[in-house]
């Protein structure tokens, strides 16, 4: 299944997309410890408040700029959301048209 990847976590984006696309798996990548811990706790709280929802999202603390190619095979990711220009952040990952 395809996985949109929010990078530089925005909890609002992840939660909104998770409720809009419940059958799509989503993984948030964040390098900051406090932010990734907060997002994980928030996801746990949302799952407790809304049973059978938000089971399609997760947060992973990692350096996406450095290790993103190690997590996924080519064509496995359907979308990527970042606050930076992905062509400058991940020049070797993106296939240019």
Secondary structure, DSSP 8 states (H G I E B T S, - for coil): --EEEEBS--HHHHHHHHHH-TTSEEEEEE--HHHHHHHHHHHHHHHHHSTTSSTTEEEEES-HHHHHHHH--TT---EEE-SS-HHHH-TTT----
